[in-house]
Amino acid sequence: MASGREMPIFLKAQRRGYEGFNEETESNWNGPFYFIQGADPQLGLMKAWRSGDCDSGGDEWQEEVQLTGQTVQAINNLTVKPRFFVLCGDLVHGMPGTLWHEEQKRDLKEVLKCTDAEVPLVFVSGNHDIGNTPTADTILQYCESWGDDYFSFWVGGVLFLVLNSQFFHDASSCPELKQAHDQWLNAQLAAAECKKSKHVIVFQHIPLFLQDPDEENGYFNLEKSLRRDLLQRFQKAGVNAVFSGHYHQNAGGRFNDLDMVVTSAIGCQLGQDKHGVRVVAVTEEHIHHKYISLDELNDVTVDEVLSFPTEVNAPKPHLQ
């Protein structure tokens, strides 16, 4: 049974920031670095998808536990560790309040707590973590388990913004929380215009778009008018890239100088991609990234990461 006073097993974002990754200590550029972005471990989806019962299914999740464990082990084996490992939402498949939600969270934490202590974990909320129509209660439960649902942090002269994209989808049951999120985001973007960060990078679960900024509305992207507004505001603030998940396939494109990167899943694949993560190298001038399967992750060297060609940022249906 889940306890109301859960003992922390890893650092969590608090007070809209992340311990050790603050502007005072991390605002200066100290040379290239890299991080790893994963998305959608979504414990329970693989069997539910095969059975065609995604709404009420999800009663088995050993496959996702194994894949997440493989991810953790591969990261632990890297000679030079990434600065952090970010998971862009849908940590589990069971929706809040449903039968399997708490058990899936427990088992995911058991796997993730084995991550090397040198690699902080950054969590992004997804619709299965807080609900398609989140409430104050589901967001509170998420924050108690995984840390703040939105926050900012600094690493090596780069500003990172973690957003709760469910507020962009349906905040009808928590309008006050959406308003607070909007006010915070406005302040962050206004400040980003004035700061001398090398890059500004956004993490959110739902992509702004999958391939084209003007594509039609769908389940896997944000509504077009809101999307356009966010893109324009992000670009004005100097945002270089938005990294997301949700689609369970690799995709992405560009809006002027802004890179929209959609990363496939650690867990259930809905296309032809292999289970994997995205390795992101940050240099003074560029953000390089490449999707790498879990089987290949052990063999990646830092030199390879930092030499990823800038062409991977070009608009393609699959950024691989």
Phi and psi restraints in degrees (value plus and minus 20) as a CYANA .aco file:
   2 ALA   PHI     -89.1   -49.1
   2 ALA   PSI     118.3   158.3
   3 SER   PHI    -113.7   -73.7
   3 SER   PSI     126.5   166.5
   4 GLY   PHI     -92.2   -52.2
   4 GLY   PSI     -36.9     3.1
   5 ARG   PHI    -142.7  -102.7
   5 ARG   PSI      61.1   101.1
   6 GLU   PHI     -97.8   -57.8
   6 GLU   PSI     113.3   153.3
   7 MET   PHI     -97.0   -57.0
   7 MET   PSI     108.7   148.7
   8 PRO   PHI     -86.1   -46.1
   8 PRO   PSI     118.9   158.9
   9 ILE   PHI    -136.2   -96.2
   9 ILE   PSI     -25.0    15.0
  10 PHE   PHI    -178.9  -138.9
  10 PHE   PSI     144.5   184.5
  11 LEU   PHI     -81.7   -41.7
  11 LEU   PSI     126.3   166.3
  12 LYS   PHI    -151.4  -111.4
  12 LYS   PSI     129.8   169.8
  13 ALA   PHI     -85.0   -45.0
  13 ALA   PSI     113.9   153.9
  14 GLN   PHI    -161.4  -121.4
  14 GLN   PSI     129.7   169.7
  15 ARG   PHI      33.0    73.0
  15 ARG   PSI      17.7    57.7
  16 ARG   PHI      44.2    84.2
  16 ARG   PSI       3.2    43.2
  17 GLY   PHI    -165.0  -125.0
  17 GLY   PSI    -197.0  -157.0
  18 TYR   PHI    -154.7  -114.7
  18 TYR   PSI     104.0   144.0
  19 GLU   PHI     -75.8   -35.8
  19 GLU   PSI     108.7   148.7
  20 GLY   PHI      69.1   109.1
  20 GLY   PSI     -36.8     3.2
  21 PHE   PHI    -133.8   -93.8
  21 PHE   PSI      39.4    79.4
  22 ASN   PHI    -131.1   -91.1
  22 ASN   PSI     146.7   186.7
  23 GLU   PHI     -84.4   -44.4
  23 GLU   PSI     -54.5   -14.5
  24 GLU   PHI     -82.9   -42.9
  24 GLU   PSI     -57.5   -17.5
  25 THR   PHI    -122.2   -82.2
  25 THR   PSI     -37.9     2.1
  26 GLU   PHI    -146.2  -106.2
  26 GLU   PSI      -3.8    36.2
  27 SER   PHI    -102.9   -62.9
  27 SER   PSI     -31.5     8.5
  28 ASN   PHI    -115.1   -75.1
  28 ASN   PSI     120.9   160.9
  29 TRP   PHI     -93.0   -53.0
  29 TRP   PSI     105.6   145.6
  30 ASN   PHI    -142.0  -102.0
  30 ASN   PSI       0.9    40.9
  31 GLY   PHI      85.8   125.8
  31 GLY   PSI     151.4   191.4
  32 PRO   PHI     -79.4   -39.4
  32 PRO   PSI     128.5   168.5
  33 PHE   PHI    -169.3  -129.3
  33 PHE   PSI     153.1   193.1
  34 TYR   PHI    -160.5  -120.5
  34 TYR   PSI     138.3   178.3
  35 PHE   PHI    -157.2  -117.2
  35 PHE   PSI     148.0   188.0
  36 ILE   PHI    -137.4   -97.4
  36 ILE   PSI     111.2   151.2
  37 GLN   PHI    -131.8   -91.8
  37 GLN   PSI     104.0   144.0
  38 GLY   PHI    -137.9   -97.9
  38 GLY   PSI     146.7   186.7
  39 ALA   PHI    -171.8  -131.8
  39 ALA   PSI     130.2   170.2
  40 ASP   PHI      32.9    72.9
  40 ASP   PSI      35.8    75.8
  41 PRO   PHI     -80.7   -40.7
  41 PRO   PSI     -56.9   -16.9
  42 GLN   PHI      20.9    60.9
  42 GLN   PSI      42.3    82.3
  43 LEU   PHI     -73.7   -33.7
  43 LEU   PSI     100.4   140.4
  44 GLY   PHI      91.3   131.3
  44 GLY   PSI     -33.3     6.7
  45 LEU   PHI     -95.6   -55.6
  45 LEU   PSI     -53.3   -13.3
  46 MET   PHI     -81.1   -41.1
  46 MET   PSI     -68.7   -28.7
  47 LYS   PHI     -88.0   -48.0
  47 LYS   PSI     -60.3   -20.3
  48 ALA   PHI     -81.3   -41.3
  48 ALA   PSI     -59.5   -19.5
  49 TRP   PHI     -85.6   -45.6
  49 TRP   PSI     -64.4   -24.4
  50 ARG   PHI     -83.2   -43.2
  50 ARG   PSI     -54.9   -14.9
  51 SER   PHI    -103.6   -63.6
  51 SER   PSI     -31.1     8.9
  52 GLY   PHI      54.5    94.5
  52 GLY   PSI       0.8    40.8
  53 ASP   PHI    -145.2  -105.2
  53 ASP   PSI      41.9    81.9
  54 CYS   PHI     -93.2   -53.2
  54 CYS   PSI     -42.9    -2.9
  55 ASP   PHI     -95.2   -55.2
  55 ASP   PSI     -64.2   -24.2
  56 SER   PHI    -132.6   -92.6
  56 SER   PSI     -24.9    15.1
  57 GLY   PHI    -100.6   -60.6
  57 GLY   PSI    -190.8  -150.8
  58 GLY   PHI      91.2   131.2
  58 GLY   PSI       5.3    45.3
  59 ASP   PHI    -105.8   -65.8
  59 ASP   PSI     -20.4    19.6
  60 GLU   PHI    -156.0  -116.0
  60 GLU   PSI     119.3   159.3
  61 TRP   PHI    -168.3  -128.3
  61 TRP   PSI       4.6    44.6
  62 GLN   PHI     -86.6   -46.6
  62 GLN   PSI     -52.7   -12.7
  63 GLU   PHI     -81.3   -41.3
  63 GLU   PSI     -64.9   -24.9
  64 GLU   PHI     -89.0   -49.0
  64 GLU   PSI     -55.0   -15.0
  65 VAL   PHI     -80.6   -40.6
  65 VAL   PSI     -63.8   -23.8
  66 GLN   PHI     -84.7   -44.7
  66 GLN   PSI     -62.7   -22.7
  67 LEU   PHI     -86.7   -46.7
  67 LEU   PSI     -59.9   -19.9
  68 THR   PHI     -87.0   -47.0
  68 THR   PSI     -59.1   -19.1
  69 GLY   PHI     -83.1   -43.1
  69 GLY   PSI     -58.3   -18.3
  70 GLN   PHI     -83.8   -43.8
  70 GLN   PSI     -59.1   -19.1
  71 THR   PHI     -81.5   -41.5
  71 THR   PSI     -69.4   -29.4
  72 VAL   PHI     -79.7   -39.7
  72 VAL   PSI     -64.3   -24.3
  73 GLN   PHI     -84.8   -44.8
  73 GLN   PSI     -60.7   -20.7
  74 ALA   PHI     -83.3   -43.3
  74 ALA   PSI     -61.2   -21.2
  75 ILE   PHI     -85.1   -45.1
  75 ILE   PSI     -61.9   -21.9
  76 ASN   PHI     -82.7   -42.7
  76 ASN   PSI     -49.1    -9.1
  77 ASN   PHI    -102.5   -62.5
  77 ASN   PSI     -31.3     8.7
  78 LEU   PHI     -85.1   -45.1
  78 LEU   PSI     114.2   154.2
  79 THR   PHI     -83.9   -43.9
  79 THR   PSI     -68.1   -28.1
  80 VAL   PHI    -126.5   -86.5
  80 VAL   PSI     100.3   140.3
  81 LYS   PHI     -96.8   -56.8
  81 LYS   PSI     127.3   167.3
  82 PRO   PHI     -86.2   -46.2
  82 PRO   PSI     136.8   176.8
  83 ARG   PHI     -86.3   -46.3
  83 ARG   PSI     -50.4   -10.4
  84 PHE   PHI    -184.3  -144.3
  84 PHE   PSI     147.3   187.3
  85 PHE   PHI    -144.2  -104.2
  85 PHE   PSI      94.3   134.3
  86 VAL   PHI    -126.1   -86.1
  86 VAL   PSI     115.2   155.2
  87 LEU   PHI    -131.1   -91.1
  87 LEU   PSI      94.2   134.2
  88 CYS   PHI    -109.7   -69.7
  88 CYS   PSI      34.5    74.5
  89 GLY   PHI      71.2   111.2
  89 GLY   PSI     150.0   190.0
  90 ASP   PHI      29.6    69.6
  90 ASP   PSI      43.6    83.6
  91 LEU   PHI     -87.7   -47.7
  91 LEU   PSI     -57.2   -17.2
  92 VAL   PHI    -152.3  -112.3
  92 VAL   PSI     146.1   186.1
  93 HIS   PHI    -113.1   -73.1
  93 HIS   PSI     -60.4   -20.4
  94 GLY   PHI     -82.2   -42.2
  94 GLY   PSI     106.4   146.4
  95 MET   PHI     -87.7   -47.7
  95 MET   PSI     136.2   176.2
  96 PRO   PHI     -74.1   -34.1
  96 PRO   PSI     115.3   155.3
  97 GLY   PHI      65.7   105.7
  97 GLY   PSI     -26.4    13.6
  98 THR   PHI    -111.3   -71.3
  98 THR   PSI     154.2   194.2
  99 LEU   PHI     -77.8   -37.8
  99 LEU   PSI     -60.8   -20.8
 100 TRP   PHI    -122.7   -82.7
 100 TRP   PSI     -23.7    16.3
 101 HIS   PHI     -76.4   -36.4
 101 HIS   PSI     -71.5   -31.5
 102 GLU   PHI     -88.8   -48.8
 102 GLU   PSI     -58.8   -18.8
 103 GLU   PHI     -84.9   -44.9
 103 GLU   PSI     -60.2   -20.2
 104 GLN   PHI     -86.0   -46.0
 104 GLN   PSI     -61.5   -21.5
 105 LYS   PHI     -80.0   -40.0
 105 LYS   PSI     -64.0   -24.0
 106 ARG   PHI     -79.6   -39.6
 106 ARG   PSI     -66.7   -26.7
 107 ASP   PHI     -90.2   -50.2
 107 ASP   PSI     -54.5   -14.5
 108 LEU   PHI     -85.7   -45.7
 108 LEU   PSI     -61.0   -21.0
 109 LYS   PHI     -83.0   -43.0
 109 LYS   PSI     -57.6   -17.6
 110 GLU   PHI     -81.1   -41.1
 110 GLU   PSI     -56.4   -16.4
 111 VAL   PHI     -93.9   -53.9
 111 VAL   PSI     -67.2   -27.2
 112 LEU   PHI     -88.8   -48.8
 112 LEU   PSI     -45.4    -5.4
 113 LYS   PHI     -88.6   -48.6
 113 LYS   PSI     -31.5     8.5
 114 CYS   PHI    -103.9   -63.9
 114 CYS   PSI     -23.7    16.3
 115 THR   PHI     -81.9   -41.9
 115 THR   PSI     117.9   157.9
 116 ASP   PHI     -69.5   -29.5
 116 ASP   PSI     114.7   154.7
 117 ALA   PHI     -81.7   -41.7
 117 ALA   PSI     -39.3     0.7
 118 GLU   PHI     -96.6   -56.6
 118 GLU   PSI     -27.7    12.3
 119 VAL   PHI    -136.2   -96.2
 119 VAL   PSI      76.1   116.1
 120 PRO   PHI     -82.1   -42.1
 120 PRO   PSI     127.2   167.2
 121 LEU   PHI    -120.5   -80.5
 121 LEU   PSI     109.3   149.3
 122 VAL   PHI    -135.5   -95.5
 122 VAL   PSI     105.7   145.7
 123 PHE   PHI    -130.9   -90.9
 123 PHE   PSI     118.4   158.4
 124 VAL   PHI    -139.6   -99.6
 124 VAL   PSI     114.0   154.0
 125 SER   PHI     -98.7   -58.7
 125 SER   PSI     119.4   159.4
 126 GLY   PHI    -137.3   -97.3
 126 GLY   PSI     153.4   193.4
 127 ASN   PHI     -83.9   -43.9
 127 ASN   PSI     -51.6   -11.6
 128 HIS   PHI     -98.0   -58.0
 128 HIS   PSI     -32.6     7.4
 129 ASP   PHI    -107.4   -67.4
 129 ASP   PSI     -52.5   -12.5
 130 ILE   PHI    -144.7  -104.7
 130 ILE   PSI     -22.9    17.1
 131 GLY   PHI      80.0   120.0
 131 GLY   PSI     128.9   168.9
 132 ASN   PHI     -82.0   -42.0
 132 ASN   PSI     -55.4   -15.4
 133 THR   PHI    -139.8   -99.8
 133 THR   PSI      67.3   107.3
 134 PRO   PHI     -85.2   -45.2
 134 PRO   PSI     135.4   175.4
 135 THR   PHI    -142.9  -102.9
 135 THR   PSI     150.7   190.7
 136 ALA   PHI     -78.5   -38.5
 136 ALA   PSI     -57.1   -17.1
 137 ASP   PHI     -89.0   -49.0
 137 ASP   PSI     -64.5   -24.5
 138 THR   PHI     -87.7   -47.7
 138 THR   PSI     -53.7   -13.7
 139 ILE   PHI     -91.2   -51.2
 139 ILE   PSI     -58.8   -18.8
 140 LEU   PHI     -81.7   -41.7
 140 LEU   PSI     -64.1   -24.1
 141 GLN   PHI     -81.6   -41.6
 141 GLN   PSI     -61.6   -21.6
 142 TYR   PHI     -80.7   -40.7
 142 TYR   PSI     -67.0   -27.0
 143 CYS   PHI     -83.4   -43.4
 143 CYS   PSI     -56.7   -16.7
 144 GLU   PHI     -86.6   -46.6
 144 GLU   PSI     -53.2   -13.2
 145 SER   PHI    -105.4   -65.4
 145 SER   PSI     -61.4   -21.4
 146 TRP   PHI    -143.3  -103.3
 146 TRP   PSI     -27.6    12.4
 147 GLY   PHI      84.1   124.1
 147 GLY   PSI    -198.6  -158.6
 148 ASP   PHI     -73.6   -33.6
 148 ASP   PSI     125.2   165.2
 149 ASP   PHI    -102.3   -62.3
 149 ASP   PSI     -32.8     7.2
 150 TYR   PHI    -172.8  -132.8
 150 TYR   PSI     124.0   164.0
 151 PHE   PHI    -192.5  -152.5
 151 PHE   PSI     151.2   191.2
 152 SER   PHI    -146.2  -106.2
 152 SER   PSI     136.4   176.4
 153 PHE   PHI    -175.5  -135.5
 153 PHE   PSI     143.7   183.7
 154 TRP   PHI    -139.6   -99.6
 154 TRP   PSI     119.7   159.7
 155 VAL   PHI    -159.4  -119.4
 155 VAL   PSI      99.5   139.5
 156 GLY   PHI      32.7    72.7
 156 GLY   PSI      21.8    61.8
 157 GLY   PHI      64.5   104.5
 157 GLY   PSI     -12.9    27.1
 158 VAL   PHI    -135.1   -95.1
 158 VAL   PSI     112.8   152.8
 159 LEU   PHI    -113.8   -73.8
 159 LEU   PSI     108.6   148.6
 160 PHE   PHI    -134.9   -94.9
 160 PHE   PSI     115.0   155.0
 161 LEU   PHI    -137.8   -97.8
 161 LEU   PSI     104.8   144.8
 162 VAL   PHI    -124.8   -84.8
 162 VAL   PSI     100.0   140.0
 163 LEU   PHI    -130.6   -90.6
 163 LEU   PSI     136.8   176.8
 164 ASN   PHI    -118.3   -78.3
 164 ASN   PSI      73.8   113.8
 165 SER   PHI     -91.5   -51.5
 165 SER   PSI     -32.3     7.7
 166 GLN   PHI     -87.6   -47.6
 166 GLN   PSI     -46.4    -6.4
 167 PHE   PHI     -82.9   -42.9
 167 PHE   PSI     -48.0    -8.0
 168 PHE   PHI     -98.8   -58.8
 168 PHE   PSI     -38.6     1.4
 169 HIS   PHI    -113.2   -73.2
 169 HIS   PSI     -74.4   -34.4
 170 ASP   PHI    -181.5  -141.5
 170 ASP   PSI      81.7   121.7
 171 ALA   PHI    -131.2   -91.2
 171 ALA   PSI       5.7    45.7
 172 SER   PHI     -83.7   -43.7
 172 SER   PSI     -43.6    -3.6
 173 SER   PHI    -117.2   -77.2
 173 SER   PSI     -19.9    20.1
 174 CYS   PHI    -169.4  -129.4
 174 CYS   PSI      37.2    77.2
 175 PRO   PHI     -80.9   -40.9
 175 PRO   PSI     -53.1   -13.1
 176 GLU   PHI     -87.1   -47.1
 176 GLU   PSI     -57.4   -17.4
 177 LEU   PHI     -89.2   -49.2
 177 LEU   PSI     -57.8   -17.8
 178 LYS   PHI     -82.6   -42.6
 178 LYS   PSI     -62.3   -22.3
 179 GLN   PHI     -81.2   -41.2
 179 GLN   PSI     -61.5   -21.5
 180 ALA   PHI     -84.0   -44.0
 180 ALA   PSI     -61.2   -21.2
 181 HIS   PHI     -82.1   -42.1
 181 HIS   PSI     -63.9   -23.9
 182 ASP   PHI     -83.3   -43.3
 182 ASP   PSI     -63.3   -23.3
 183 GLN   PHI     -83.9   -43.9
 183 GLN   PSI     -62.1   -22.1
 184 TRP   PHI     -83.1   -43.1
 184 TRP   PSI     -65.0   -25.0
 185 LEU   PHI     -83.6   -43.6
 185 LEU   PSI     -62.4   -22.4
 186 ASN   PHI     -77.3   -37.3
 186 ASN   PSI     -63.7   -23.7
 187 ALA   PHI     -87.0   -47.0
 187 ALA   PSI     -59.6   -19.6
 188 GLN   PHI     -85.2   -45.2
 188 GLN   PSI     -62.6   -22.6
 189 LEU   PHI     -89.4   -49.4
 189 LEU   PSI     -57.8   -17.8
 190 ALA   PHI     -84.3   -44.3
 190 ALA   PSI     -62.0   -22.0
 191 ALA   PHI     -86.8   -46.8
 191 ALA   PSI     -56.9   -16.9
 192 ALA   PHI     -81.6   -41.6
 192 ALA   PSI     -53.5   -13.5
 193 GLU   PHI     -81.9   -41.9
 193 GLU   PSI     -49.8    -9.8
 194 CYS   PHI    -115.5   -75.5
 194 CYS   PSI     -36.6     3.4
 195 LYS   PHI    -105.4   -65.4
 195 LYS   PSI     138.5   178.5
 196 LYS   PHI    -125.3   -85.3
 196 LYS   PSI      29.2    69.2
 197 SER   PHI     -95.5   -55.5
 197 SER   PSI     130.6   170.6
 198 LYS   PHI     -87.1   -47.1
 198 LYS   PSI     -59.8   -19.8
 199 HIS   PHI    -166.3  -126.3
 199 HIS   PSI     140.7   180.7
 200 VAL   PHI    -144.1  -104.1
 200 VAL   PSI     105.8   145.8
 201 ILE   PHI    -146.1  -106.1
 201 ILE   PSI     115.7   155.7
 202 VAL   PHI    -130.9   -90.9
 202 VAL   PSI     119.0   159.0
 203 PHE   PHI    -136.0   -96.0
 203 PHE   PSI     111.5   151.5
 204 GLN   PHI    -174.8  -134.8
 204 GLN   PSI     142.1   182.1
 205 HIS   PHI     -98.3   -58.3
 205 HIS   PSI     -75.1   -35.1
 206 ILE   PHI    -102.3   -62.3
 206 ILE   PSI     108.1   148.1
 207 PRO   PHI     -85.2   -45.2
 207 PRO   PSI     130.0   170.0
 208 LEU   PHI     -82.7   -42.7
 208 LEU   PSI     -65.6   -25.6
 209 PHE   PHI    -173.0  -133.0
 209 PHE   PSI     146.1   186.1
 210 LEU   PHI    -115.5   -75.5
 210 LEU   PSI     -61.9   -21.9
 211 GLN   PHI    -160.0  -120.0
 211 GLN   PSI     -51.1   -11.1
 212 ASP   PHI    -157.6  -117.6
 212 ASP   PSI     109.6   149.6
 213 PRO   PHI     -77.1   -37.1
 213 PRO   PSI     -43.6    -3.6
 214 ASP   PHI    -123.7   -83.7
 214 ASP   PSI      -6.4    33.6
 215 GLU   PHI     -84.7   -44.7
 215 GLU   PSI     142.0   182.0
 216 GLU   PHI     -90.8   -50.8
 216 GLU   PSI     138.8   178.8
 217 ASN   PHI     -85.9   -45.9
 217 ASN   PSI     128.0   168.0
 218 GLY   PHI    -181.8  -141.8
 218 GLY   PSI    -199.9  -159.9
 219 TYR   PHI     -83.0   -43.0
 219 TYR   PSI     -52.7   -12.7
 220 PHE   PHI    -116.7   -76.7
 220 PHE   PSI     -14.8    25.2
 221 ASN   PHI    -155.2  -115.2
 221 ASN   PSI     155.6   195.6
 222 LEU   PHI    -109.6   -69.6
 222 LEU   PSI     134.9   174.9
 223 GLU   PHI     -77.1   -37.1
 223 GLU   PSI     122.9   162.9
 224 LYS   PHI     -81.1   -41.1
 224 LYS   PSI     -65.2   -25.2
 225 SER   PHI     -88.0   -48.0
 225 SER   PSI     -60.3   -20.3
 226 LEU   PHI     -85.6   -45.6
 226 LEU   PSI     -62.2   -22.2
 227 ARG   PHI     -76.1   -36.1
 227 ARG   PSI     -69.0   -29.0
 228 ARG   PHI     -82.9   -42.9
 228 ARG   PSI     -61.0   -21.0
 229 ASP   PHI     -82.1   -42.1
 229 ASP   PSI     -65.8   -25.8
 230 LEU   PHI     -84.4   -44.4
 230 LEU   PSI     -62.9   -22.9
 231 LEU   PHI     -79.2   -39.2
 231 LEU   PSI     -63.6   -23.6
 232 GLN   PHI     -87.6   -47.6
 232 GLN   PSI     -60.7   -20.7
 233 ARG   PHI     -88.1   -48.1
 233 ARG   PSI     -60.6   -20.6
 234 PHE   PHI     -82.0   -42.0
 234 PHE   PSI     -66.0   -26.0
 235 GLN   PHI     -84.2   -44.2
 235 GLN   PSI     -61.4   -21.4
 236 LYS   PHI     -79.7   -39.7
 236 LYS   PSI     -55.1   -15.1
 237 ALA   PHI    -102.5   -62.5
 237 ALA   PSI     -25.1    14.9
 238 GLY   PHI      69.9   109.9
 238 GLY   PSI      -1.7    38.3
 239 VAL   PHI     -86.4   -46.4
 239 VAL   PSI     108.4   148.4
 240 ASN   PHI    -112.5   -72.5
 240 ASN   PSI     -53.3   -13.3
 241 ALA   PHI    -173.8  -133.8
 241 ALA   PSI     126.1   166.1
 242 VAL   PHI    -140.0  -100.0
 242 VAL   PSI     104.1   144.1
 243 PHE   PHI    -129.4   -89.4
 243 PHE   PSI     113.2   153.2
 244 SER   PHI    -163.7  -123.7
 244 SER   PSI    -197.8  -157.8
 245 GLY   PHI    -153.7  -113.7
 245 GLY   PSI    -146.8  -106.8
 246 HIS   PHI      57.3    97.3
 246 HIS   PSI     -55.4   -15.4
 247 TYR   PHI    -103.7   -63.7
 247 TYR   PSI     -41.1    -1.1
 248 HIS   PHI      39.5    79.5
 248 HIS   PSI       4.6    44.6
 249 GLN   PHI    -169.7  -129.7
 249 GLN   PSI     136.9   176.9
 250 ASN   PHI    -100.2   -60.2
 250 ASN   PSI     117.2   157.2
 251 ALA   PHI    -180.3  -140.3
 251 ALA   PSI    -193.6  -153.6
 252 GLY   PHI     123.1   163.1
 252 GLY   PSI     152.7   192.7
 253 GLY   PHI    -192.6  -152.6
 253 GLY   PSI    -183.5  -143.5
 254 ARG   PHI    -150.3  -110.3
 254 ARG   PSI     129.0   169.0
 255 PHE   PHI    -141.8  -101.8
 255 PHE   PSI      81.2   121.2
 256 ASN   PHI      34.3    74.3
 256 ASN   PSI    -133.7   -93.7
 257 ASP   PHI    -117.7   -77.7
 257 ASP   PSI     -14.1    25.9
 258 LEU   PHI    -117.5   -77.5
 258 LEU   PSI     108.7   148.7
 259 ASP   PHI    -115.1   -75.1
 259 ASP   PSI     100.7   140.7
 260 MET   PHI    -119.8   -79.8
 260 MET   PSI      94.2   134.2
 261 VAL   PHI    -135.5   -95.5
 261 VAL   PSI      99.1   139.1
 262 VAL   PHI    -130.1   -90.1
 262 VAL   PSI      98.9   138.9
 263 THR   PHI    -126.0   -86.0
 263 THR   PSI     113.4   153.4
 264 SER   PHI     -88.9   -48.9
 264 SER   PSI     158.9   198.9
 265 ALA   PHI    -111.2   -71.2
 265 ALA   PSI     130.0   170.0
 266 ILE   PHI     -87.3   -47.3
 266 ILE   PSI     -57.7   -17.7
 267 GLY   PHI    -113.4   -73.4
 267 GLY   PSI    -146.2  -106.2
 268 CYS   PHI     -82.0   -42.0
 268 CYS   PSI     109.1   149.1
 269 GLN   PHI    -115.8   -75.8
 269 GLN   PSI     113.6   153.6
 270 LEU   PHI    -126.3   -86.3
 270 LEU   PSI     -13.6    26.4
 271 GLY   PHI    -156.5  -116.5
 271 GLY   PSI    -163.9  -123.9
 272 GLN   PHI    -122.2   -82.2
 272 GLN   PSI     -17.2    22.8
 273 ASP   PHI     -93.0   -53.0
 273 ASP   PSI     137.6   177.6
 274 LYS   PHI    -109.5   -69.5
 274 LYS   PSI     139.3   179.3
 275 HIS   PHI     -77.3   -37.3
 275 HIS   PSI     110.7   150.7
 276 GLY   PHI    -191.1  -151.1
 276 GLY   PSI    -191.1  -151.1
 277 VAL   PHI    -158.9  -118.9
 277 VAL   PSI     149.0   189.0
 278 ARG   PHI    -127.5   -87.5
 278 ARG   PSI     109.4   149.4
 279 VAL   PHI    -118.7   -78.7
 279 VAL   PSI     106.6   146.6
 280 VAL   PHI    -141.1  -101.1
 280 VAL   PSI      98.3   138.3
 281 ALA   PHI    -123.8   -83.8
 281 ALA   PSI     111.6   151.6
 282 VAL   PHI    -132.7   -92.7
 282 VAL   PSI      96.4   136.4
 283 THR   PHI    -130.1   -90.1
 283 THR   PSI     157.2   197.2
 284 GLU   PHI     -82.8   -42.8
 284 GLU   PSI     -52.2   -12.2
 285 GLU   PHI    -125.6   -85.6
 285 GLU   PSI     -44.6    -4.6
 286 HIS   PHI    -157.9  -117.9
 286 HIS   PSI     141.4   181.4
 287 ILE   PHI    -136.6   -96.6
 287 ILE   PSI      90.7   130.7
 288 HIS   PHI    -121.2   -81.2
 288 HIS   PSI     122.8   162.8
 289 HIS   PHI    -171.1  -131.1
 289 HIS   PSI     132.4   172.4
 290 LYS   PHI    -172.0  -132.0
 290 LYS   PSI     115.5   155.5
 291 TYR   PHI    -101.6   -61.6
 291 TYR   PSI     109.7   149.7
 292 ILE   PHI    -149.0  -109.0
 292 ILE   PSI     111.5   151.5
 293 SER   PHI     -86.6   -46.6
 293 SER   PSI     136.7   176.7
 294 LEU   PHI     -82.1   -42.1
 294 LEU   PSI     -53.4   -13.4
 295 ASP   PHI     -87.3   -47.3
 295 ASP   PSI     -47.1    -7.1
 296 GLU   PHI    -115.2   -75.2
 296 GLU   PSI     -32.3     7.7
 297 LEU   PHI     -83.8   -43.8
 297 LEU   PSI     -55.5   -15.5
 298 ASN   PHI     -78.9   -38.9
 298 ASN   PSI     -47.4    -7.4
 299 ASP   PHI    -112.4   -72.4
 299 ASP   PSI     -22.4    17.6
 300 VAL   PHI     -95.0   -55.0
 300 VAL   PSI     113.2   153.2
 301 THR   PHI    -127.5   -87.5
 301 THR   PSI     139.1   179.1
 302 VAL   PHI     -82.7   -42.7
 302 VAL   PSI     -58.2   -18.2
 303 ASP   PHI     -79.6   -39.6
 303 ASP   PSI     -60.5   -20.5
 304 GLU   PHI     -83.9   -43.9
 304 GLU   PSI     -63.6   -23.6
 305 VAL   PHI     -78.3   -38.3
 305 VAL   PSI     -67.3   -27.3
 306 LEU   PHI     -94.7   -54.7
 306 LEU   PSI     -30.8     9.2
 307 SER   PHI    -124.6   -84.6
 307 SER   PSI     -10.9    29.1
 308 PHE   PHI     -74.7   -34.7
 308 PHE   PSI     112.5   152.5
 309 PRO   PHI     -88.8   -48.8
 309 PRO   PSI     128.0   168.0
 310 THR   PHI     -84.1   -44.1
 310 THR   PSI     -37.1     2.9
 311 GLU   PHI     -81.9   -41.9
 311 GLU   PSI     -40.3    -0.3
 312 VAL   PHI     -85.7   -45.7
 312 VAL   PSI     -34.7     5.3
 313 ASN   PHI    -104.9   -64.9
 313 ASN   PSI     -24.1    15.9
 314 ALA   PHI     -91.1   -51.1
 314 ALA   PSI     132.5   172.5
 315 PRO   PHI     -88.9   -48.9
 315 PRO   PSI      96.2   136.2
 316 LYS   PHI    -162.1  -122.1
 316 LYS   PSI     132.8   172.8
 317 PRO   PHI     -79.1   -39.1
 317 PRO   PSI     -55.2   -15.2
 318 HIS   PHI    -150.4  -110.4
 318 HIS   PSI      97.4   137.4
 319 LEU   PHI    -107.4   -67.4
 319 LEU   PSI      64.9   104.9
